[in-house]
Amino acid sequence: MKQTLPPGTAKPPDSMLVEASLVFHQTSGAVDLRDYSQWWSWVKDASWKHPEGLNSSIKGKENCPVVLLKILKPSIQKGQRKATTR
C-alpha cells in the first residue's frame, strides 16, 4: 500500500498495515455527516465471516445486509484483478 500512495500523501504507520476492515456501527441519532468515524471504525481481523473481528461470527445475522469495505494487500489486489478479467 505504501508504494501505491499518490505523491504527497502521508504514509500510514506500519501498525496500521494489518488485515482489517471498516466496520459499520449504527448511530443512536443524527451525526455530523462530515465525520465518517462516527459510524465506521477500523477493526483488525474483521471479515465477512467475522464482521466485528476474530471473536465474532455471522451466526444470527442471516437477514442482515452485508456491508464490507476491505483494503487488500497489493499482492492480493493483483491476483484479484487477474481473476476478474478472465
C-alpha positions as YAML, in Angstrom:
chain: A
units: angstrom
residues:
- id: 1
  name: MET
  ca: [0.00, 0.00, 0.00]
- id: 2
  name: LYS
  ca: [2.81, 2.42, 0.82]
- id: 3
  name: GLN
  ca: [4.16, 2.00, -2.72]
- id: 4
  name: THR
  ca: [0.82, 2.91, -4.34]
- id: 5
  name: LEU
  ca: [0.11, 6.15, -2.46]
- id: 6
  name: PRO
  ca: [-0.27, 9.29, -4.57]
- id: 7
  name: PRO
  ca: [2.66, 11.73, -4.33]
- id: 8
  name: GLY
  ca: [2.43, 13.97, -1.28]
- id: 9
  name: THR
  ca: [0.18, 11.57, 0.66]
- id: 10
  name: ALA
  ca: [1.32, 10.80, 4.20]
- id: 11
  name: LYS
  ca: [2.39, 7.18, 4.62]
- id: 12
  name: PRO
  ca: [0.40, 5.22, 7.24]
- id: 13
  name: PRO
  ca: [2.34, 3.74, 10.16]
- id: 14
  name: ASP
  ca: [3.28, 0.05, 9.80]
- id: 15
  name: SER
  ca: [0.97, -0.74, 12.76]
- id: 16
  name: MET
  ca: [-1.99, 0.17, 10.54]
- id: 17
  name: LEU
  ca: [-0.93, -2.16, 7.72]
- id: 18
  name: VAL
  ca: [-2.74, -5.24, 9.04]
- id: 19
  name: GLU
  ca: [-5.61, -7.36, 7.74]
- id: 20
  name: ALA
  ca: [-8.62, -5.27, 8.75]
- id: 21
  name: SER
  ca: [-11.90, -3.86, 7.50]
- id: 22
  name: LEU
  ca: [-14.02, -0.80, 8.06]
- id: 23
  name: VAL
  ca: [-16.98, -1.88, 10.17]
- id: 24
  name: PHE
  ca: [-20.31, -0.03, 10.18]
- id: 25
  name: HIS
  ca: [-21.90, 0.86, 13.52]
- id: 26
  name: GLN
  ca: [-25.42, 2.21, 13.65]
- id: 27
  name: THR
  ca: [-25.65, 5.54, 15.46]
- id: 28
  name: SER
  ca: [-28.20, 6.37, 18.12]
- id: 29
  name: GLY
  ca: [-29.23, 9.58, 16.41]
- id: 30
  name: ALA
  ca: [-28.22, 12.31, 13.99]
- id: 31
  name: VAL
  ca: [-24.48, 12.74, 13.42]
- id: 32
  name: ASP
  ca: [-22.18, 15.11, 11.54]
- id: 33
  name: LEU
  ca: [-22.01, 13.53, 8.08]
- id: 34
  name: ARG
  ca: [-18.58, 15.08, 7.50]
- id: 35
  name: ASP
  ca: [-17.13, 12.76, 10.17]
- id: 36
  name: TYR
  ca: [-17.45, 9.16, 8.94]
- id: 37
  name: SER
  ca: [-15.68, 7.87, 12.07]
- id: 38
  name: GLN
  ca: [-19.00, 8.25, 13.90]
- id: 39
  name: TRP
  ca: [-20.37, 5.22, 12.05]
- id: 40
  name: TRP
  ca: [-17.30, 3.45, 10.58]
- id: 41
  name: SER
  ca: [-14.39, 2.04, 12.57]
- id: 42
  name: TRP
  ca: [-11.19, 0.23, 11.52]
- id: 43
  name: VAL
  ca: [-11.32, -3.27, 13.05]
- id: 44
  name: LYS
  ca: [-8.34, -5.64, 12.91]
- id: 45
  name: ASP
  ca: [-9.19, -9.11, 11.55]
- id: 46
  name: ALA
  ca: [-12.75, -8.14, 10.60]
- id: 47
  name: SER
  ca: [-14.08, -10.01, 7.56]
- id: 48
  name: TRP
  ca: [-17.40, -11.21, 6.19]
- id: 49
  name: LYS
  ca: [-17.10, -14.33, 8.40]
- id: 50
  name: HIS
  ca: [-16.04, -12.29, 11.44]
- id: 51
  name: PRO
  ca: [-17.86, -8.96, 10.99]
- id: 52
  name: GLU
  ca: [-16.65, -7.45, 14.27]
- id: 53
  name: GLY
  ca: [-13.20, -9.10, 14.46]
- id: 54
  name: LEU
  ca: [-11.88, -12.60, 15.20]
- id: 55
  name: ASN
  ca: [-14.16, -13.28, 18.19]
- id: 56
  name: SER
  ca: [-17.37, -12.58, 16.25]
- id: 57
  name: SER
  ca: [-19.37, -14.63, 13.77]
- id: 58
  name: ILE
  ca: [-22.21, -14.29, 11.28]
- id: 59
  name: LYS
  ca: [-24.44, -16.61, 13.33]
- id: 60
  name: GLY
  ca: [-27.79, -14.90, 13.89]
- id: 61
  name: LYS
  ca: [-27.08, -12.30, 11.20]
- id: 62
  name: GLU
  ca: [-28.55, -14.24, 8.28]
- id: 63
  name: ASN
  ca: [-31.03, -11.45, 7.49]
- id: 64
  name: CYS
  ca: [-28.63, -8.52, 7.93]
- id: 65
  name: PRO
  ca: [-27.32, -6.67, 4.89]
- id: 66
  name: VAL
  ca: [-23.69, -7.29, 4.01]
- id: 67
  name: VAL
  ca: [-21.57, -4.15, 4.17]
- id: 68
  name: LEU
  ca: [-17.86, -4.83, 3.87]
- id: 69
  name: LEU
  ca: [-15.13, -2.44, 2.80]
- id: 70
  name: LYS
  ca: [-11.75, -4.08, 2.73]
- id: 71
  name: ILE
  ca: [-8.36, -2.77, 1.73]
- id: 72
  name: LEU
  ca: [-6.36, -5.60, 0.23]
- id: 73
  name: LYS
  ca: [-2.62, -6.08, 0.24]
- id: 74
  name: PRO
  ca: [-1.11, -5.11, -3.15]
- id: 75
  name: SER
  ca: [-0.20, -8.75, -3.88]
- id: 76
  name: ILE
  ca: [-3.82, -9.79, -3.34]
- id: 77
  name: GLN
  ca: [-5.09, -6.87, -5.43]
- id: 78
  name: LYS
  ca: [-3.02, -8.08, -8.41]
- id: 79
  name: GLY
  ca: [-4.50, -11.58, -8.12]
- id: 80
  name: GLN
  ca: [-7.97, -10.12, -7.74]
- id: 81
  name: ARG
  ca: [-7.59, -8.05, -10.92]
- id: 82
  name: LYS
  ca: [-6.44, -11.12, -12.83]
- id: 83
  name: ALA
  ca: [-9.35, -13.17, -11.53]
- id: 84
  name: THR
  ca: [-11.93, -10.59, -12.57]
- id: 85
  name: THR
  ca: [-10.56, -10.17, -16.09]
- id: 86
  name: ARG
  ca: [-10.78, -13.82, -17.08]
...
